[in-house]
Amino acid sequence: MRDHSGLPLEGHPRPPRALPPVPSDIKDDIPLGRPKKKKPRTKTPLASASLEGLVQTAVHRPSESSEPPHKEPKEHVEAPVPRRQKKTRLPLELETAFTQKTSSPPLLRNENGIDGEPAEEPVIQKPRRKTKKTQPAELQYANELGVEDEDIITDEQSSPEQQSVFTAPTGISQPVGKVFVEKSRRFQATDRSELIKTTENIDVTLDAKPSWTTRDVALSVHRAFRMVGLFSHGFLAGCTVWNIIVIYALAGSQLSDLSNLLQQYKTLAYPFQSLLYLLLALSTISAFDRIDFAKTSVAIRNFLALDPTALASFLYFTALILSLSQQMTSDRIHLYTPSSVNGSLWAAGAEEQVLQPWIVVNLVVAILVGLSWLFLSYRPGMDLSEELLFSSAVEESPDKDKGIKASS
Amino acid sequence: MLQTSSYSLVLSLQFLLLCYDLFVNSFSELLRTAPVIQLVLFIIQDIEILFNIIIIFLMFFNTFVFQAGLVNLLFHKFKGTIVLAAVYFALSISLHIWVMNLRWKDSNRFVWTDGLQTLFVFQRLAAVLYYYFYKRTAVRLGDPRFYQDSAWLRREFTQVRR
């Protein structure tokens, strides 16, 4: 018999109580503070300051009664052991809620065949309640707010027995459906289910927040290119205007000094043609980006509606074709040698015939490019590609949520 | 799922190749002091176009849309890019062959005929359209929707089937 006396002791520290019996205003500390407080109490019951009175009564009571107190349902334990049990468990018992108090003690007594004092009835209940609550306790550590509903007492019941046993019944606290959240230095009662909902929502929003996705990379590249395009629009307009001014200045009044133009301009002609192609290509791509040229229906609709950006794209493309068509003449100017030189491409007197269309085309290109620049400046922020490519994700997300809801 | 770092790397590579292409298209006529320079430039440009086409197809293969077997949807969405890339590649090779053939003996010779001028204009115009569509496709393939199942994808699929 005495060999078994160690069993309850071993069983003692293992399961932490499910619901931390703390006064309601320090409930926030429940899951963390509880197991630490418990262990010292098993060794020195008087250590706990807050429950000192209760503990003392619990300790004294068994010593007054000469009978061996109650044992756990299926264990045969002698007097000293239950005393220790009481030392540790009684305070807990006091703090937790009693729901089945009246019904269970007689049953236990019949099982053990020992009559216990009515004052010790709460002690007998413990094993059952303990086994019930160990699992909820573990769950509780995982989720502080996930308290089982059965542990919450809605209507306050204070048994007469309890009051007769314990001298300080006023400090009893019971788990309730409320959670006390500190807001502006005051604890306010909040509904547990609501709090769980809000914390879940916060988790969802945090998860949904992306860091740096491929879409962001694409968007930044797109914007960077738009900046390059913006630069090229202006630079191209300036270049063509400068070019046409230089041509007319070198050609003299009424294009009377074309040989001078050819002599001076021949080193410039081909480099400028190359630069013109580069800038025109960049500007055209940028203008196409702005009207989202790939979506032909949208682009045509915008063009028919005389949208400035769509017009600018069209003018850029026309300028590009015109400029490319002058590649042959540019090369001819580039390879200019006076007609007196053997093997010259330029026959005497044929300069005007070749150069006049070239000058006109250059003038037209300069006008088209300048107009495009003006049109684009009218609405510099317009970028249909970005809107259509990247905003569709925003529209898509609610659909996605709906889909998830529907599937769940 | 497409990694941001790898996508950035691929996108930079694509833009680098496009920039080289644009540079050669713009300034190859200036860099003709020796025919071999132009030849090397042209060969690299053609390989670059081929590389870009391979990269964009690898990006297609990497999408969820393709892996789910919806090749038709991908082709429908990016047919402009695919067709233009092919056309531009063909035009580039033919122009390069023609130009090199004419200039191989004397690089500073005036070689222009109406036919060459026409081919030149079409090649350069196709180049601009190719840049635009290729850039758009490369940027679009960064959209995470192409790499996961979604309601959007299903909707697109039903639209294509109609």
Interface residues (C-beta under 8 A of the other chain):
Chain A: W212 T213 T214 R215 D216 V217 A218 V221 H222 F225 Y270 P271 Q273 S274 L275 Y277 L278 L280 A281 L282 T284 I285 F288 D289 F293 A294 L320 I321 L324 S325 Q327 M328 D331 R332 L335 L345 S385 L389 F390 S392 A393 E396 D399 K400 K402 G403
Chain B: L2 Q3 T4 Y7 S8 L11 F15 L22 F23 N25 S26 F27 E29 L30 G80 N108 F110 W112 Q117 F120 V121 R124 L125 A127 V128 Y131 Y132 F133 K135 R136 V139 R140 G142 D143 P144 R145 S150 A151 W152 R155
